[in-house]
Amino acid sequence: MSSATLIRRLCSSLLIVIIAFTSAASAAQDKPKNKKRKPVPRGTPVLWRAPSDIESRDLALGPGGAEMRPNLRRVTFLKKQEGGWSTKFRVRDGAGREWVAKIGKEAQSETAAVRLVWAAGYLTEVNYLAPCVRIEGAPPPGKDDACAGGGFSNVRFEARPKGVKRLDEWEWKQNPFTGTRELNGLIVLMGLINNWDLKDTNNVVLAAPGERGRTELQYVISDLGATFGKTGGLPLLWRMTRSRNDPEGFSKEKFVDEVEGGKVSFHFTGKNRGLFEDIPVRDARWIGGWLSRLSEQQIGDAFRAANYAPDEVRMLTDAVIRRVGELTALRGRGSESGGDGARRR
C-alpha cells in the first residue's frame, strides 16, 4: 500500500469519526430535558383539514384573519419568554390580549411560513408581523432590532388565545398520523420551505374547542423560524452553512433530487433527515397539487405580510412556485394530485 493511499484512508476514517461525533453532539443538544408530562384531555386528534377554499384564502392576514390582529396602540411587556433561538417576550396588546412577540431574524420567515402551511390545510399558530412597534417596559432593542421611536423592528406576534390550552410536544416519528398521506405531505412541505430545524421540541399539541363542544387536539408546528434559508451540507458543516431568513440562499438551493422505486429523494440535509427517506410520489404530488392552486398573488402576499422587500418577495415567490412545480411534475407509481395543477395568476 502506497503512503498516499494510506494517508487518504486515514483522512477518510478521521472524517467519519468527526461526523459521527458532531452528529451525536447535535442530537444530545437537541434532546429535550426530562419533565413531567401534562395530562392530555380526551379529544379528536387533528393535523389537516381539506382547504376547499384555498383559492380565496387571504395569505396577507393568515389564519387569524382581520378579527384577530393585535391592537398595537399600546403593547406592554409582561416577561421574557424562555426557550428557542430567538429573543421572545410575553406581551399584552391594547385590547388586553396576550401574545408572544418574537424579535430578530426568525420573525419574518416564520410569519411567511405559517401562512403557506395554513394555506395547504394544516393547523397552525396564529401570527402577524409588525414592521415597527414600541413595547413598553421591555429591555431596549439592540442595534439590529431597533426602529424609529425606540421601537423594535419586524416583530412577530403569536396569539395566546383564551380557551386554547398548550399541551406537550408531539413526536415526528410517533404520532396518531404516522404513515398517513397528510403527515407525509407536511414533511414534504417542510422540505419545500427548507425548515432544517425539524425537532420534536418545535411541535406542540393544542387543546381547543371543536364542533359540538368536543375538544380538538390540534397537532401544530409551533416554531417555523428556521425556514427560507439554506439547509446546509454534511453534518460536520451544518452550523457553518445552514441559514434562516435568507431569500437568496433559499432561491439557489435544490429541492428534488430524483424519483426511484416510486419514492422521492429530496435534497434535504437538515435535522431529522430520515423523515424524507420513505415519501411516495403520490403523497408528494398530493401536497403539490393543493399548493398549485394558490395564485402567484397569494404566495407573494405571504411574504409581503412578513415585510420582505419587493425584490425579496419576487425571489421567494419564484422559488416557491418552482418548487411546487417540481412536485406536480413528479412521475412514478401511484401518482395522484390534490389539485388540478392549474395555477391562477
Secondary structure, 3 states (H helix, E strand, C coil): CCHHHHHHHHHHHHHHHHHHHHHHHHHHHHCCCCCCCCCCCCCEEECECCCCCHHHCCCCCHHHCCCCCCCCCCEEEEEEECCCCCEEEEEECCCCCEEEEEECCHHHHHHHHHHHHHHCCECCCCEEEEEEECEECCCCCCHHHEEHHHEEEEEEEEECCCCCEECCCCCCCCCCCCCCHHHHHHHHHHHHCCCCCCCHHHEEEEEEECHHHCEEEEEEECCCCCCCCCCCCCHHHHHHHCCCCCHHHHHHCCCEEEEECCEEEECCCCCCHHHHCCCEHHHHHHHHHHHCCCCHHHHHHHHHCCCCCHHHHHHHHHHHHHHHHHHHCCCCCCCCCCCCCCCCC
